[in-house]
Amino acid sequence: MDPNEMKEAFQRAQEMQSKLGELQAELARRRYEASAGGGMVTAAVSGAFRVLSIEVEPVLIEHKDRDMIQDLTAAAVNAAMTKAQEAVAAEMQRFQSGMLGGLANLPGMPGGGS
């Protein structure tokens, strides 16, 4: 690979790294929600897999059923995390597919330029 091809390859790699960083930041800002117990408990998490909020219907608290509150909270958080994980994995897969397509255009790569 000549120096110009190496420079071009390095620039493309930097662009891809920058785009990946942007995607990760965007995903971290996204909100995913799920509920349990017919909506008695709702949890929201971010694409960075952080719990953002948990909402418990007042009637559940009034019944003072601690075990049910704990079980429903865990179920809602786990469901919201699953949604976030699936969405993030799908976005990363799309990014990787696009990135691999871009690598094919790099000089010196199979199917690439020059």
Buried (B, 14 or more C-beta within 10 A) or exposed (E): EEEEBEEBBEEBBEEBEEBBEEBBEEBEEBEBBBBBBEEBBBBBBBBBBEBEEBBBBEEBEEEEEEEBBEBBBEBBBBBBBEBBBEBBEEBBEEBEEEBEEBBEEBBEBEEBEE
